[in-house]
């Protein structure tokens, strides 16, 4: 197993470790694949050990907004809530990169949460962390101007020249390609960014 990136791993009881070794199933998924759709009922929880997954919600008119990105060593609350409660997922998940990890079926997840104090505590911490990030998302959408959010997103990519598209930014921020293109042009006129084909350079 390769779950050392998960904070609960070192605190797991010996019996829980043996339980995971027995029931975890390894998985590899290429970039650009949907793991589950909004409205699906998940039957497994993903323990991501390599790669990134994007969680997003989609409106009836097909507009998207990113909820968060899942990294190695993190557990998805959308996936977790749907699996444990056997209710429809509130969002969709797509692989941003090739990923590796493990799947744990719904019955095994419930058994682990019931028998392991370490894993149960981890679940509560995950919900607290993700609820905080979702609250920030709502706050940003309501109170921050779109040009400020676009600049923050670009800076968060940790590169002076960001390889991306206007549509990608629109999906990340819950806007439309046309609006994002207009905002980027305004930022370029203010000499805050430089637009090139397939990339945006921070000035």
MDTraj code that builds the backbone (N, CA, C; nanometers):
import mdtraj as md
import numpy as np

residues = "UNK UNK UNK UNK UNK UNK UNK UNK UNK UNK UNK UNK UNK UNK UNK UNK UNK UNK UNK UNK UNK UNK UNK UNK UNK UNK UNK UNK UNK UNK UNK UNK UNK UNK UNK UNK UNK UNK UNK UNK UNK UNK UNK UNK UNK UNK UNK UNK UNK UNK UNK UNK UNK UNK UNK UNK UNK UNK UNK UNK UNK UNK UNK UNK UNK UNK UNK UNK UNK UNK UNK UNK UNK UNK UNK UNK UNK UNK UNK UNK UNK UNK UNK UNK UNK UNK UNK UNK UNK UNK UNK UNK UNK UNK UNK UNK UNK UNK UNK UNK UNK UNK UNK UNK UNK UNK UNK UNK UNK UNK UNK UNK UNK UNK UNK UNK UNK UNK UNK UNK UNK UNK UNK UNK UNK UNK UNK UNK UNK UNK UNK UNK UNK UNK UNK UNK UNK UNK UNK UNK UNK UNK UNK UNK UNK UNK UNK UNK UNK UNK UNK UNK UNK UNK UNK UNK UNK UNK UNK UNK UNK UNK UNK UNK UNK UNK UNK UNK UNK UNK UNK UNK UNK UNK UNK UNK UNK UNK UNK UNK UNK UNK UNK UNK UNK UNK UNK UNK UNK UNK UNK UNK UNK UNK UNK UNK UNK UNK UNK UNK UNK UNK UNK".split()
xyz = np.array([
    [0.0844, -0.1203, 0.0000],
    [0.0000, 0.0000, 0.0000],
    [0.0878, 0.1252, 0.0000],
    [0.0304, 0.2329, -0.0477],
    [0.1017, 0.3592, -0.0506],
    [0.0087, 0.4697, 0.0001],
    [-0.0310, 0.4582, 0.1258],
    [-0.1230, 0.5551, 0.1841],
    [-0.0546, 0.6463, 0.2853],
    [0.0793, 0.6478, 0.2829],
    [0.1519, 0.7236, 0.3834],
    [0.1231, 0.8730, 0.3785],
    [0.0763, 0.9238, 0.2632],
    [0.0450, 1.0669, 0.2522],
    [-0.0807, 1.1042, 0.3308],
    [-0.1612, 1.0054, 0.3666],
    [-0.2832, 1.0327, 0.4425],
    [-0.2503, 1.0477, 0.5906],
    [-0.3024, 1.1548, 0.6502],
    [-0.2658, 1.1865, 0.7884],
    [-0.3089, 1.0792, 0.8878],
    [-0.4117, 1.0006, 0.8527],
    [-0.4603, 0.8997, 0.9461],
    [-0.3755, 0.7723, 0.9442],
    [-0.2907, 0.7564, 0.8439],
    [-0.2241, 0.6276, 0.8207],
    [-0.1415, 0.5828, 0.9408],
    [-0.0582, 0.6733, 0.9933],
    [0.0309, 0.6358, 1.1033],
    [-0.0435, 0.6112, 1.2340],
    [-0.1688, 0.6558, 1.2414],
    [-0.2464, 0.6399, 1.3640],
    [-0.3425, 0.5215, 1.3574],
    [-0.3488, 0.4553, 1.2437],
    [-0.4418, 0.3434, 1.2292],
    [-0.4060, 0.2270, 1.3202],
    [-0.5073, 0.1665, 1.3730],
    [-0.4890, 0.0463, 1.4529],
    [-0.4390, -0.0674, 1.3623],
    [-0.3680, -0.1615, 1.4207],
    [-0.3135, -0.2731, 1.3430],
    [-0.4240, -0.3498, 1.2711],
    [-0.5355, -0.3684, 1.3376],
    [-0.6478, -0.4408, 1.2773],
    [-0.7045, -0.3646, 1.1573],
    [-0.7038, -0.2315, 1.1653],
    [-0.7543, -0.1498, 1.0556],
    [-0.6603, -0.1547, 0.9357],
    [-0.5300, -0.1588, 0.9628],
    [-0.4329, -0.1718, 0.8543],
    [-0.4522, -0.3044, 0.7810],
    [-0.4708, -0.4097, 0.8557],
    [-0.4943, -0.5407, 0.7946],
    [-0.6254, -0.5406, 0.7156],
    [-0.7245, -0.4714, 0.7686],
    [-0.8538, -0.4597, 0.7005],
    [-0.8370, -0.3907, 0.5658],
    [-0.7609, -0.2810, 0.5631],
    [-0.7389, -0.2081, 0.4382],
    [-0.6612, -0.2922, 0.3376],
    [-0.5601, -0.3623, 0.3841],
    [-0.4822, -0.4475, 0.2950],
    [-0.5699, -0.5527, 0.2278],
    [-0.6723, -0.5940, 0.2991],
    [-0.7610, -0.6984, 0.2466],
    [-0.8616, -0.6439, 0.1459],
    [-0.9130, -0.5234, 0.1702],
    [-1.0271, -0.4766, 0.0908],
    [-0.9963, -0.3632, -0.0080],
    [-0.8826, -0.2970, 0.0045],
    [-0.8498, -0.1921, -0.0915],
    [-0.8202, -0.2522, -0.2290],
    [-0.8694, -0.1848, -0.3333],
    [-0.8441, -0.2295, -0.4705],
    [-0.7673, -0.1203, -0.5450],
    [-0.6496, -0.1523, -0.6001],
    [-0.5710, -0.0507, -0.6711],
    [-0.6419, -0.0049, -0.7988],
    [-0.6196, 0.1226, -0.8342],
    [-0.6838, 0.1784, -0.9526],
    [-0.5878, 0.2749, -1.0217],
    [-0.5908, 0.2749, -1.1534],
    [-0.5170, 0.3710, -1.2350],
    [-0.6126, 0.4245, -1.3410],
    [-0.6192, 0.5581, -1.3520],
    [-0.7102, 0.6207, -1.4481],
    [-0.6340, 0.7289, -1.5245],
    [-0.6417, 0.7297, -1.6576],
    [-0.5729, 0.8326, -1.7362],
    [-0.6355, 0.9711, -1.7194],
    [-0.5622, 1.0717, -1.7579],
    [-0.6074, 1.2107, -1.7557],
    [-0.7337, 1.2285, -1.8410],
    [-0.8251, 1.3134, -1.7917],
    [-0.9432, 1.3498, -1.8703],
    [-1.0600, 1.2552, -1.8601],
    [-1.0572, 1.1632, -1.7629],
    [-1.1666, 1.0679, -1.7456],
    [-1.2580, 1.1085, -1.6301],
    [-1.3882, 1.0913, -1.6494],
    [-1.4856, 1.1188, -1.5443],
    [-1.4876, 1.0016, -1.4453],
    [-1.4728, 1.0330, -1.3179],
    [-1.4791, 0.9296, -1.2136],
    [-1.6224, 0.9058, -1.1693],
    [-1.6990, 1.0137, -1.1584],
    [-1.8433, 1.0031, -1.1359],
    [-1.9081, 1.1332, -1.1788],
    [-2.0351, 1.1241, -1.2164],
    [-2.1095, 1.2405, -1.2605],
    [-2.1960, 1.2950, -1.1473],
    [-2.2259, 1.4226, -1.1545],
    [-2.3234, 1.4844, -1.0661],
    [-2.4555, 1.4083, -1.0784],
    [-2.5090, 1.3638, -0.9666],
    [-2.6323, 1.2853, -0.9687],
    [-2.6102, 1.1361, -0.9545],
    [-2.4853, 1.0902, -0.9746],
    [-2.4542, 0.9487, -0.9532],
    [-2.4555, 0.9161, -0.8036],
    [-2.4772, 0.7898, -0.7716],
    [-2.4604, 0.7412, -0.6350],
    [-2.3312, 0.6599, -0.6318],
    [-2.2328, 0.7082, -0.5572],
    [-2.1011, 0.6433, -0.5554],
    [-2.1050, 0.5148, -0.4725],
    [-2.0360, 0.4138, -0.5206],
    [-2.0292, 0.2858, -0.4504],
    [-1.8931, 0.2618, -0.3855],
    [-1.7962, 0.3514, -0.4136],
    [-1.6613, 0.3358, -0.3603],
    [-1.6046, 0.4723, -0.3231],
    [-1.5138, 0.4725, -0.2282],
    [-1.4384, 0.5931, -0.1954],
    [-1.2990, 0.5800, -0.2542],
    [-1.2513, 0.6903, -0.3144],
    [-1.1179, 0.6932, -0.3733],
    [-1.0165, 0.7450, -0.2725],
    [-0.9091, 0.6686, -0.2522],
    [-0.7925, 0.7154, -0.1790],
    [-0.6865, 0.7467, -0.2838],
    [-0.6661, 0.8751, -0.3101],
    [-0.5772, 0.9185, -0.4174],
    [-0.4326, 0.9214, -0.3685],
    [-0.3446, 0.8495, -0.4373],
    [-0.2036, 0.8452, -0.3977],
    [-0.1125, 0.9158, -0.4969],
    [-0.1652, 0.9480, -0.6163],
    [-0.0846, 1.0175, -0.7170],
    [-0.1777, 1.0872, -0.8159],
    [-0.1453, 1.2135, -0.8490],
    [-0.2236, 1.2861, -0.9487],
    [-0.3214, 1.3840, -0.8869],
    [-0.4055, 1.4425, -0.9737],
    [-0.5047, 1.5417, -0.9306],
    [-0.6412, 1.5121, -0.9910],
    [-0.7454, 1.5448, -0.9137],
    [-0.8840, 1.5280, -0.9586],
    [-0.9574, 1.6604, -0.9358],
    [-1.0364, 1.7016, -1.0337],
    [-1.1145, 1.8255, -1.0225],
    [-1.2591, 1.7922, -0.9893],
    [-1.3120, 1.8582, -0.8849],
    [-1.4524, 1.8440, -0.8481],
    [-1.5262, 1.9689, -0.8925],
    [-1.6380, 1.9516, -0.9618],
    [-1.7117, 2.0678, -1.0114],
    [-1.8612, 2.0395, -1.0132],
    [-1.9384, 2.1481, -1.0135],
    [-2.0829, 2.1362, -1.0289],
    [-2.1220, 2.2013, -1.1609],
    [-2.2331, 2.1561, -1.2158],
    [-2.2773, 2.2032, -1.3473],
    [-2.4249, 2.2411, -1.3398],
    [-2.4584, 2.3575, -1.3973],
    [-2.5968, 2.4037, -1.3978],
    [-2.6718, 2.3410, -1.5144],
    [-2.8021, 2.3659, -1.5208],
    [-2.8843, 2.3101, -1.6284],
    [-2.8425, 2.3613, -1.7654],
    [-2.7866, 2.4831, -1.7707],
    [-2.7425, 2.5367, -1.8995],
    [-2.5955, 2.5058, -1.9267],
    [-2.5415, 2.4088, -1.8528],
    [-2.4072, 2.3518, -1.8759],
    [-2.2927, 2.4397, -1.8264],
    [-2.3213, 2.5490, -1.7561],
    [-2.2136, 2.6270, -1.6954],
    [-2.1523, 2.5481, -1.5804],
    [-2.0204, 2.5567, -1.5660],
    [-1.9494, 2.4827, -1.4619],
    [-1.8838, 2.5783, -1.3643],
    [-1.8622, 2.5277, -1.2425],
    [-1.7774, 2.5974, -1.1468],
    [-1.7021, 2.4934, -1.0651],
    [-1.5729, 2.5151, -1.0506],
    [-1.4893, 2.4224, -0.9747],
    [-1.5141, 2.4389, -0.8252],
    [-1.5380, 2.3269, -0.7579],
    [-1.5525, 2.3283, -0.6121],
    [-1.4150, 2.3254, -0.5458],
    [-1.3308, 2.2333, -0.5891],
    [-1.1944, 2.2218, -0.5390],
    [-1.1206, 2.1176, -0.6211],
    [-0.9889, 2.1138, -0.6048],
    [-0.9082, 2.0089, -0.6657],
    [-0.8592, 1.9150, -0.5566],
    [-0.8653, 1.7877, -0.5869],
    [-0.8238, 1.6842, -0.4933],
    [-0.6811, 1.6426, -0.5274],
    [-0.5940, 1.6448, -0.4271],
    [-0.4548, 1.6053, -0.4444],
    [-0.4266, 1.4752, -0.3702],
    [-0.3116, 1.4176, -0.3984],
    [-0.2715, 1.2941, -0.3309],
    [-0.2716, 1.3150, -0.1800],
    [-0.3278, 1.2187, -0.1070],
    [-0.3341, 1.2283, 0.0381],
    [-0.4573, 1.2992, 0.0893],
    [-0.5505, 1.3338, -0.0039],
    [-0.6743, 1.4003, 0.0369],
    [-0.7943, 1.3133, 0.0000],
    [-0.9011, 1.3274, 0.0765],
    [-1.0227, 1.2517, 0.0494],
    [-1.1342, 1.3476, 0.0097],
    [-1.2128, 1.3096, -0.0884],
    [-1.3170, 1.3952, -0.1454],
    [-1.4465, 1.3833, -0.0648],
    [-1.4993, 1.4976, -0.0166],
    [-1.6212, 1.4913, 0.0633],
    [-1.7444, 1.4635, -0.0231],
    [-1.7403, 1.5038, -0.1501],
    [-1.8533, 1.4736, -0.2398],
    [-1.8632, 1.3229, -0.2586],
    [-1.7499, 1.2606, -0.2875],
    [-1.7413, 1.1158, -0.3038],
    [-1.7767, 1.0438, -0.1732],
    [-1.7231, 1.0936, -0.0627],
    [-1.7449, 1.0308, 0.0674],
    [-1.8914, 1.0376, 0.1098],
    [-1.9506, 1.1574, 0.0975],
    [-2.0895, 1.1753, 0.1393],
    [-2.1838, 1.0887, 0.0568],
    [-2.1609, 1.0827, -0.0736],
    [-2.2467, 1.0022, -0.1605],
    [-2.2333, 0.8542, -0.1283],
    [-2.1099, 0.8096, -0.1041],
    [-2.0856, 0.6676, -0.0771],
    [-2.1471, 0.6242, 0.0555],
    [-2.1168, 0.6987, 0.1620],
    [-2.1628, 0.6577, 0.2942],
    [-2.3147, 0.6678, 0.3081],
    [-2.3742, 0.7738, 0.2532],
    [-2.5186, 0.7936, 0.2671],
    [-2.5986, 0.7318, 0.1536],
    [-2.5265, 0.6873, 0.0477],
    [-2.5915, 0.6321, -0.0719],
    [-2.6951, 0.7298, -0.1289],
    [-2.6505, 0.8550, -0.1422],
    [-2.7316, 0.9599, -0.2034],
    [-2.6573, 1.0150, -0.3254],
    [-2.7279, 1.0936, -0.4058],
    [-2.6696, 1.1448, -0.5290],
    [-2.5543, 1.2418, -0.4998],
    [-2.4470, 1.2285, -0.5770],
    [-2.3320, 1.3186, -0.5640],
    [-2.3723, 1.4588, -0.6076],
    [-2.3298, 1.5600, -0.5317],
    [-2.3675, 1.6976, -0.5642],
    [-2.2793, 1.7563, -0.6743],
    [-2.1774, 1.6832, -0.7168],
    [-2.0890, 1.7320, -0.8213],
    [-2.0288, 1.6176, -0.8999],
    [-1.9491, 1.6536, -1.0004],
    [-1.8793, 1.5557, -1.0834],
    [-1.7306, 1.5599, -1.0538],
    [-1.6605, 1.4520, -1.0882],
    [-1.5158, 1.4444, -1.0665],
    [-1.4482, 1.3996, -1.1954],
    [-1.3448, 1.4729, -1.2368],
    [-1.2701, 1.4389, -1.3576],
    [-1.1208, 1.4409, -1.3252],
    [-1.0470, 1.3501, -1.3841],
    [-0.9029, 1.3442, -1.3597],
    [-0.8326, 1.4571, -1.4350],
    [-0.7561, 1.5380, -1.3623],
    [-0.6797, 1.6480, -1.4219],
    [-0.5492, 1.5949, -1.4800],
    [-0.4961, 1.4909, -1.4168],
    [-0.3752, 1.4223, -1.4620],
    [-0.4033, 1.2726, -1.4587],
    [-0.3082, 1.1930, -1.5041],
    [-0.3161, 1.0492, -1.4778],
    [-0.3151, 1.0311, -1.3261],
    [-0.3965, 0.9399, -1.2774],
    [-0.4017, 0.9209, -1.1317],
    [-0.3785, 0.7749, -1.0944],
    [-0.3361, 0.7561, -0.9713],
    [-0.3270, 0.6238, -0.9106],
    [-0.3857, 0.6326, -0.7702],
    [-0.4360, 0.5226, -0.7236],
    [-0.4923, 0.5210, -0.5891],
    [-0.5572, 0.3885, -0.5579],
    [-0.6486, 0.3914, -0.4631],
    [-0.7198, 0.2719, -0.4207],
    [-0.8680, 0.3034, -0.4055],
    [-0.9512, 0.2038, -0.4281],
    [-1.0941, 0.2141, -0.4038],
    [-1.1318, 0.1262, -0.2859],
    [-1.2222, 0.1787, -0.2029],
    [-1.2752, 0.1008, -0.0910],
    [-1.4271, 0.1032, -0.1028],
    [-1.4884, -0.0148, -0.1085],
    [-1.6327, -0.0237, -0.1315],
    [-1.7119, 0.0292, -0.0126],
    [-1.8388, 0.0586, -0.0377],
    [-1.9243, 0.1266, 0.0606],
    [-1.9334, 0.0503, 0.1927],
    [-1.9503, -0.0809, 0.1884],
    [-1.9622, -0.1587, 0.3118],
    [-1.8325, -0.1565, 0.3929],
    [-1.7199, -0.1636, 0.3219],
    [-1.5904, -0.1606, 0.3903],
    [-1.5629, -0.0237, 0.4503],
    [-1.6042, 0.0830, 0.3797],
    [-1.5873, 0.2190, 0.4322],
    [-1.6637, 0.2350, 0.5628],
    [-1.7886, 0.1890, 0.5638],
    [-1.8702, 0.2002, 0.6846],
    [-1.8093, 0.1193, 0.7995],
    [-1.7573, 0.0018, 0.7692],
    [-1.6963, -0.0822, 0.8715],
    [-1.5709, -0.0150, 0.9282],
    [-1.4902, 0.0436, 0.8392],
    [-1.3678, 0.1109, 0.8834],
    [-1.4009, 0.2314, 0.9715],
    [-1.4994, 0.3113, 0.9290],
    [-1.5388, 0.4291, 1.0069],
    [-1.5939, 0.3889, 1.1433],
    [-1.6586, 0.2738, 1.1493],
    [-1.7171, 0.2258, 1.2746],
    [-1.6113, 0.1687, 1.3690],
    [-1.5126, 0.1017, 1.3131],
    [-1.4167, 0.0292, 1.3974],
    [-1.2897, 0.1074, 1.4287],
    [-1.2587, 0.2115, 1.3488],
    [-1.1329, 0.2832, 1.3662],
    [-1.1564, 0.4268, 1.4129],
    [-1.1121, 0.4576, 1.5335],
    [-1.1227, 0.5936, 1.5845],
    [-1.0362, 0.6897, 1.5031],
    [-0.9212, 0.6413, 1.4575],
    [-0.8295, 0.7254, 1.3805],
    [-0.8932, 0.7681, 1.2485],
    [-0.9559, 0.6741, 1.1803],
    [-1.0180, 0.7073, 1.0526],
    [-1.1426, 0.7927, 1.0727],
    [-1.2168, 0.7665, 1.1768],
    [-1.3365, 0.8452, 1.2061],
    [-1.2995, 0.9914, 1.2327],
    [-1.1940, 1.0129, 1.3094],
    [-1.1474, 1.1494, 1.3369],
    [-1.1019, 1.2175, 1.2087],
    [-1.0365, 1.1399, 1.1214],
    [-0.9908, 1.1947, 0.9934],
    [-1.1096, 1.2414, 0.9092],
    [-1.2166, 1.1637, 0.9061],
    [-1.3351, 1.2010, 0.8288],
    [-1.3912, 1.3352, 0.8754],
    [-1.3992, 1.3548, 1.0067],
    [-1.4497, 1.4817, 1.0593],
    [-1.3589, 1.5976, 1.0188],
    [-1.2277, 1.5750, 1.0209],
    [-1.1333, 1.6815, 0.9836],
    [-1.1457, 1.7155, 0.8360],
    [-1.1716, 1.6149, 0.7526],
    [-1.1899, 1.6382, 0.6090],
    [-1.3105, 1.7266, 0.5841],
    [-1.4199, 1.6963, 0.6507],
    [-1.5414, 1.7769, 0.6337],
    [-1.5184, 1.9205, 0.6795],
    [-1.4492, 1.9379, 0.7903],
    [-1.4210, 2.0727, 0.8407],
    [-1.3365, 2.1507, 0.7409],
    [-1.2332, 2.0867, 0.6859],
    [-1.1439, 2.1524, 0.5910],
    [-1.2166, 2.1903, 0.4628],
    [-1.2929, 2.0982, 0.4083],
    [-1.3608, 2.1237, 0.2813],
    [-1.4739, 2.2244, 0.2973],
    [-1.5436, 2.2203, 0.4087],
    [-1.6491, 2.3186, 0.4306],
    [-1.5900, 2.4585, 0.4375],
    [-1.4702, 2.4693, 0.4924],
    [-1.4020, 2.5986, 0.4963],
    [-1.3690, 2.6490, 0.3570],
    [-1.3200, 2.5592, 0.2714],
    [-1.2840, 2.5996, 0.1349],
    [-1.4079, 2.6334, 0.0532],
    [-1.5178, 2.5618, 0.0761],
    [-1.6413, 2.5913, 0.0048],
    [-1.7012, 2.7239, 0.0514],
    [-1.6894, 2.7522, 0.1805],
    [-1.7368, 2.8809, 0.2317],
    [-1.6572, 2.9954, 0.1700],
    [-1.5259, 2.9757, 0.1522],
    [-1.4420, 3.0775, 0.0875],
    [-1.4844, 3.0975, -0.0576],
    [-1.5176, 2.9875, -0.1255],
    [-1.5627, 2.9963, -0.2643],
    [-1.6887, 3.0812, -0.2751],
    [-1.7852, 3.0539, -0.1875],
    [-1.9105, 3.1309, -0.1886],
    [-1.8823, 3.2774, -0.1587],
    [-1.7944, 3.3032, -0.0619],
    [-1.7599, 3.4398, -0.0247],
    [-1.6940, 3.5134, -0.1416],
    [-1.6033, 3.4446, -0.2110],
    [-1.5346, 3.5058, -0.3251],
    [-1.6327, 3.5418, -0.4358],
    [-1.7247, 3.4490, -0.4655],
    [-1.8221, 3.4724, -0.5717],
    [-1.9118, 3.5912, -0.5382],
    [-1.9501, 3.6024, -0.4119],
    [-2.0448, 3.7059, -0.3725],
    [-1.9796, 3.8426, -0.3557],
    [-1.8575, 3.8473, -0.3011],
    [-1.8020, 3.9751, -0.2597],
    [-1.6811, 4.0239, -0.3416],
    [-1.6158, 3.9362, -0.4161],
    [-1.4981, 3.9796, -0.4914],
    [-1.5336, 4.0059, -0.6373],
    [-1.4692, 4.1079, -0.6933],
    [-1.4879, 4.1369, -0.8350],
    [-1.4213, 4.0279, -0.9177],
    [-1.4758, 4.0047, -1.0374],
    [-1.4262, 3.8954, -1.1201],
    [-1.2813, 3.9163, -1.1619],
    [-1.2406, 4.0411, -1.1902],
    [-1.1017, 4.0632, -1.2310],
    [-1.0048, 4.0264, -1.1190],
    [-1.0457, 4.0527, -0.9932],
    [-0.9634, 4.0155, -0.8778],
    [-0.9536, 3.8642, -0.8649],
    [-1.0644, 3.7950, -0.8879],
    [-1.0654, 3.6486, -0.8786],
    [-0.9816, 3.5868, -0.9905],
    [-0.9877, 3.6454, -1.1096],
    [-0.9073, 3.5952, -1.2216],
    [-0.7591, 3.6084, -1.1898],
    [-0.7180, 3.7241, -1.1391],
    [-0.5773, 3.7442, -1.1038],
    [-0.5328, 3.6486, -0.9941],
    [-0.6171, 3.6285, -0.8937],
    [-0.5833, 3.5356, -0.7859],
    [-0.5661, 3.3949, -0.8391],
    [-0.6549, 3.3549, -0.9304],
    [-0.6447, 3.2203, -0.9878],
    [-0.5163, 3.2048, -1.0671],
    [-0.4823, 3.3045, -1.1466],
    [-0.3596, 3.2990, -1.2271],
    [-0.2359, 3.2902, -1.1383],
    [-0.2335, 3.3710, -1.0313],
    [-0.1192, 3.3700, -0.9402],
    [-0.1069, 3.2372, -0.8667],
    [-0.2205, 3.1713, -0.8425],
    [-0.2194, 3.0433, -0.7709],
    [-0.1608, 2.9297, -0.8539],
    [-0.1415, 2.9536, -0.9838],
    [-0.0859, 2.8481, -1.0694],
    [0.0655, 2.8369, -1.0579],
    [0.1263, 2.9288, -0.9814],
    [0.2710, 2.9237, -0.9525],
    [0.3571, 2.9255, -1.0784],
    [0.3186, 3.0082, -1.1739],
    [0.3972, 3.0230, -1.2954],
    [0.3740, 3.1624, -1.3519],
    [0.4796, 3.2272, -1.3968],
    [0.4658, 3.3607, -1.4540],
    [0.3872, 3.3549, -1.5842],
    [0.4038, 3.2456, -1.6588],
    [0.3283, 3.2248, -1.7823],
    [0.2390, 3.1024, -1.7649],
    [0.1099, 3.1236, -1.7596],
    [0.0136, 3.0169, -1.7326],
    [-0.0410, 2.9622, -1.8643],
    [-0.0178, 2.8332, -1.8875],
    [-0.0717, 2.7667, -2.0060],
    [-0.2167, 2.7280, -1.9778],
    [-0.3104, 2.7998, -2.0373],
    [-0.4518, 2.7726, -2.0106],
    [-0.5368, 2.8331, -2.1205],
    [-0.6671, 2.8145, -2.1112],
    [-0.7612, 2.8740, -2.2058],
    [-0.8619, 2.9594, -2.1296],
    [-0.9288, 3.0486, -2.2010],
    [-1.0303, 3.1326, -2.1380],
    [-1.1461, 3.0462, -2.0882],
    [-1.1757, 2.9385, -2.1606],
    [-1.2838, 2.8495, -2.1203],
    [-1.2501, 2.7773, -1.9899],
    [-1.1245, 2.7365, -1.9755],
    [-1.0817, 2.6701, -1.8520],
    [-1.0993, 2.7622, -1.7323],
    [-1.0577, 2.8875, -1.7462],
    [-1.0725, 2.9840, -1.6367],
    [-1.2198, 3.0057, -1.6057],
    [-1.3016, 3.0140, -1.7105],
    [-1.4461, 3.0317, -1.6905],
    [-1.5045, 2.9173, -1.6092],
    [-1.4650, 2.7944, -1.6421],
    [-1.5141, 2.6777, -1.5687],
    [-1.4641, 2.6775, -1.4248],
    [-1.3417, 2.7224, -1.4043],
    [-1.2861, 2.7259, -1.2690],
    [-1.3596, 2.8272, -1.1814],
    [-1.3998, 2.9400, -1.2412],
    [-1.4533, 3.0502, -1.1627],
    [-1.6041, 3.0668, -1.1742],
    [-1.6691, 2.9780, -1.2475],
    [-1.8137, 2.9848, -1.2572],
    [-1.8632, 3.0993, -1.3422],
    [-1.7905, 3.1286, -1.4500],
    [-1.8295, 3.2362, -1.5401],
    [-1.8462, 3.1788, -1.6806],
    [-1.8413, 3.2656, -1.7822],
    [-1.8489, 3.2214, -1.9210],
    [-1.7223, 3.2633, -1.9949],
    [-1.6947, 3.1958, -2.1038],
    [-1.5728, 3.2263, -2.1810],
    [-1.5739, 3.3709, -2.2301],
    [-1.6901, 3.4182, -2.2758],
    [-1.7003, 3.5547, -2.3280],
    [-1.6669, 3.6573, -2.2199],
    [-1.7220, 3.6374, -2.1004],
    [-1.6971, 3.7305, -1.9899],
    [-1.5499, 3.7266, -1.9484],
    [-1.4933, 3.6077, -1.9378],
    [-1.3520, 3.5946, -1.8995],
    [-1.2623, 3.6608, -2.0035],
    [-1.2928, 3.6426, -2.1296],
    [-1.2133, 3.7059, -2.2360],
    [-1.2162, 3.8579, -2.2215],
    [-1.3320, 3.9127, -2.1883],
    [-1.3435, 4.0570, -2.1717],
    [-1.2630, 4.1049, -2.0512],
    [-1.2714, 4.0296, -1.9405],
    [-1.1968, 4.0664, -1.8201],
    [-1.0462, 4.0598, -1.8453],
    [-1.0013, 3.9566, -1.9143],
    [-0.8587, 3.9429, -1.9437],
    [-0.8101, 4.0564, -2.0334],
    [-0.8919, 4.0965, -2.1275],
    [-0.8543, 4.2082, -2.2151],
    [-0.8423, 4.3367, -2.1344],
    [-0.9322, 4.3572, -2.0393],
    [-0.9259, 4.4746, -1.9526],
    [-0.7993, 4.4717, -1.8667],
    [-0.7649, 4.3523, -1.8163],
    [-0.6429, 4.3378, -1.7372],
    [-0.5189, 4.3625, -1.8230],
    [-0.5241, 4.3228, -1.9480],
    [-0.4121, 4.3483, -2.0390],
    [-0.3980, 4.4982, -2.0641],
    [-0.5094, 4.5662, -2.0804],
    [-0.5055, 4.7118, -2.1022],
    [-0.4495, 4.7846, -1.9808],
    [-0.4654, 4.7237, -1.8636],
    [-0.4114, 4.7823, -1.7404],
    [-0.2684, 4.7347, -1.7150],
    [-0.2118, 4.6584, -1.8095],
    [-0.0744, 4.6075, -1.8025],
    [-0.0522, 4.5133, -1.6845],
    [-0.1566, 4.4375, -1.6501],
    [-0.1436, 4.3388, -1.5431],
    [-0.1181, 4.1981, -1.5978],
    [-0.1602, 4.1744, -1.7212],
    [-0.1322, 4.0475, -1.7880],
    [-0.0989, 4.0752, -1.9346],
    [-0.0379, 3.9767, -1.9988],
    [-0.0128, 3.9818, -2.1426],
    [-0.0701, 3.8552, -2.2037],
    [-0.1587, 3.8711, -2.2998],
    [-0.2264, 3.7579, -2.3603],
    [-0.1509, 3.7095, -2.4833],
    [-0.1233, 3.5798, -2.4857],
    [-0.0637, 3.5155, -2.6029],
    [-0.1467, 3.3922, -2.6357],
    [-0.1206, 3.3325, -2.7499],
    [-0.1989, 3.2168, -2.7906],
    [-0.1747, 3.0989, -2.6959],
    [-0.2808, 3.0580, -2.6247],
    [-0.2723, 2.9417, -2.5362],
    [-0.2051, 2.9687, -2.4038],
    [-0.1743, 3.0974, -2.3729],
    [-0.1064, 3.1268, -2.2462],
    [-0.1383, 3.2691, -2.2022],
    [-0.1203, 3.2933, -2.0736],
    [-0.1384, 3.4263, -2.0141],
    [-0.0184, 3.4542, -1.9274],
    [0.0494, 3.5648, -1.9554],
    [0.1689, 3.6020, -1.8815],
    [0.1344, 3.7079, -1.7784],
    [0.1733, 3.6825, -1.6539],
    [0.1540, 3.7814, -1.5476],
    [0.2624, 3.8880, -1.5565],
    [0.2234, 4.0137, -1.5534],
    [0.3186, 4.1237, -1.5668],
    [0.3698, 4.1662, -1.4285],
])
top = md.Topology()
chain = top.add_chain()
for i, resn in enumerate(residues, 1):
    res = top.add_residue(resn, chain, resSeq=i)
    for name in ("N", "CA", "C"):
        top.add_atom(name, md.element.get_by_symbol(name[0]), res)
traj = md.Trajectory(xyz[None], top)
